[in-house]
Amino acid sequence: MRIGCNTLYSDTEVRKAPGWCFEPHFIVEALQRLKEIGYTHVEFSHIAHLSLKEAESIGGATAHIGLKSWSCHSTFTPMNVESEQAIRESADQHIACADICAAIGGSVLVVHPTGAPTENGSDEEHQRIFGIHRQILERVCEHARQRQITIALENGGSFAQMEYIVQLTEALDCGICVDTGHANLGNLGAARAIRMAGKRLATTHLQDNWGKMDDHRPPGTGMIDWFDVFHALKEVSYEGVLMLELTDSPPASREYDQEIELQLGLRNVRAFAMAAGLK
């Protein structure tokens, strides 16, 4: 069974400090922890600051440790922009992340379509943003395909935005990353997001919450119906890695033990997958 997790910084206080950076040697330490706990694959949460040489070195370390690179998270560059220069700059930043993802040995680059229209937006606003997103992401997807990288657009919490993402991925012929925690923060729902993604589901961010904040708890420690989620994964014939996205920057409102949360995440996802008949 292929179960992965994102790279986590071990010192949560330093992680919150201004100017923090996930330096390569700390990424390697995070990889070693994931391997020791029993994960098979990894998502690199922070890559935009890496050089291609650093990415290649991290990719080599990943293989040496015995993990497989699966996905990377792209930069959070603004995408609801107006000028031609801003559109080019946004595309260029995601293209740079696709190059880093390829150098690190990943297969999927997760992209937030920032500035997606809201439920209350007009049809005119919807079409305006759609045109900008398409203009940016067509360049990104074309470049990524040349590097054998799949672009996966990540959902928010609303049903309307998920409909928008499905429409956008069909126009771009790219994939979707379903973030279960995001889906639980609005009227979308985690299992419904998976079913809406269908054959375009390229990867996952499996995480839990109590419907109030995006605090990236291990699956099974919040209010999401994980039996329905995993039955939905089976229904859409998902064959990718079961990728968790946990936190190394927890809110002060809850207790946090990174080691325990990593262990719980792996144990619970394995149990849910087995119960649903996933291999």
N, C-alpha and C positions, 0 to 999 in steps of 0.2 A: 504494500500500500504506500502510495507516494503522498507524504504529508510534509509541508514546508512551513517556514515561519520567516518573518522579516528580521533583519538585523537590529538588535537592541543594544543601546549604550548602557553600560552597567552602572554608571554613577548618575543617578537621576538628578542630583543637585547641580552637578556640572552641566548636565544636559539642558537645564533651564537657564543657564547663565548667558548673558549677552555675548555675542561673538563665538558661541559654541560651534564646533565643527567636528564632524565624524571622521577623524583622521584614519588613514589606511590601517595602521597597526591596531586601532581599536575595533575596526571592522573585522579584522582577522580574529581578534579575541572573541567577538560576538559569534563568528562562525564556529569557533571551537566549542563554545557553550551549546550551540544548537546541535552539533554532532554528538556531544556527550549525552545530551538528553534523549536523542534518538530520532531527530528530524532527518529527512532524506534530502530535502531541497530548501532553497533559500530565495527570499526576495530582498534586494538591496534597497533600503528605504531612502537613503540619501546618496546621490551619485553626482549631482550637477557640479560639485566642486572638484571632482577627480580629473586628473589628466588621463589620457589614453594609456600612458605607460603605467600609471598607478592601477588603472582598471585591469590591465592585462596581468599585472602582478597579483592582484586580489583574486582574479579568476583562476590563476595557477594555484594560489593558496587554497582556494575552495576545493579544487579537485584533489589536492594533496591531503587535505583534511578528510576527504571522503564524502563531501556534499556535492550536490549538483546545482549549478546556477539555473534559476527558472525565470525570474522576473526582476524588473527594476522599476522604481517609481520616478517618473519624470519630474521636472521642476514645476512650481506653481506659478508660472508666468501668466500675467493677465491675457485673456483671449477675447474679451469684449472690447475691442479697440477699434479706432476709426481710420487712422492714417495708414497709408501704404507702408511707410517706414515701420510703424508699430506692428503691423501685420507680419512684415518680413522678420522683424526682431523676435516676435513670439515664435514663429515657425523655426527660426534658426536655433533658439534655445532648446526646443524639443528635439530637433535634428541632432544637436550636440549630445543630448542625453541618449538618443538612439545609438550613436556611435560608441558612447561609453558602455551602454548595455551590450552591444556586440562584442566589445573588447573584453568585457568581464565574463562573457560566455552565456548571457541570458537569451531567452527566446521571446519574452513579452515585455513591452514597455507600457506601464499604466499611466494614463493621462487624464487629468481632471479637465473637462471642458468648462473652464471657469467662465462665469457670466452667463450660464444657461438661463433661458427665460423662465420666469415664475408662472405660477398658475393664473395670476391676475393680469399677465401681460397681454397686450393686444396681438392680433394676427400679424399686423404690420411689424411690431417689435420682434415677434417670433421669427419672421422671415428675414429681418435685418440681421439678427444674431446668427441665424442658421447660415446665412451667406458668408459672414465673417469666419465662423468656425470652419465651414467647409473650405474656404480659401486657405486658411492656415493649415488645416489638417490634411488636405490633399497633398501638399508639399511634404509634410511629415510622413504620411503613409507611404508615399512613393519612395522616399529615401529609405524608410525602414524596411520595405520589402526588398530593396537591393541588399540590405544587410541581413536579410532573413530574420527580421524582427517583426512580431505581430503587435500592432498598436491596439490597446484595450482601453476604451473610455469608461471611466468610473462614474457610478450613479450617486445621486444625492438621496434625499428622503421623500421626495414627492412623486406621485404617480405621473403627473404631467411631465416632470423632467425626465422620468424614465422613458416615457413615450417619445420625448424629444431625442434622447440618446439612441433609442432603437432606430428612429428615422435617420439620424445622422450616420450611424454605423452602416445602414443599408446604402446610403448615398456614397459613403467612402469605401465600402467593402472591407471594414475592419472589425475588430472584436469588442467585447464588453468585459469589464471587470465588475462583478457584483460585490459590493461592500455591504455585508449583511447588517452591520451596525448603522450605517447611514440609512439604509432602507427602513430601519426600525424607528427612526426619529421623525418620520412623517406619516403620510397615508399610503406609502408604497407597500411596505412589508417585505421581509427578506425572501420568503419562498416565492411570492409573486414576482419579485424582481428577477429571480432565476428563471422562472417560467417565461417571463417576457423576453429575457435575453435569448433563450432557446439555443439554437445551433451556433449563435454568435458568442456564446459564453467562452471566453478564452482563458480566464483565470478568476480567482476568488480572493476576497479579503474577508475571511471568516473571523468575526469578532462579535461580542455581545455587549448589551447595555440594558438599562432600565427605561429606555424611552425618553430620557431627559437630557443626557449629554453623550457625546461621542467619546467615551472613555476607554474603548478598546479592551474590554474584559475577555478572558478566555471563553470560548463557546461553552454554554451550559452553566454560566454563572450570572446570567441576567434573565430577561423575560422572553427572549426569542424562542419560538417553537422549532427546535432543531430537528425533531423527527420529520416535520414537514419540509424543512430546508433540505434535508438529505434525500427525502423522497423526490423532491423537485429536481435535485441534481441527477438522480437516477432517471427521471422522466425525460430530461433533455439530453440524456446519454453523454453527460460530461465525462471526459476521459483525461482531463488535465490534472495538474497537481492540486491537492486540497491545501491551499495556501492560507495560513492565518496571518492576520495583521494585528499584533499586540502593541502595547505602548511601553515606552521608556520615559514618558512624561506624564505620569498620572496626575489627576486632579487631587488637590489637598483634601477633598471631601471623603476619600476612601483609603483604606489600608492597602499597602502595596508591597508585594514580595515578588520580585522578578523571577526568581528561580521557581517558585511555586506556580506562578501563572504560566510559565513556559511548560512545566510538567503537566498542569491541568489541561492546557490547550491540546497538547499531543494526545493525552489519555482520552479526553472527551471526544475529540474529533475521530479518533480511531474507533471508539465505541459506537458513535452515531453512524459512521460509515458502515461498519459491520452489520448493525441492526437494519440498515437500509439495503444491504446486499451489494454495496459498492466494493470494488476490489482495488 
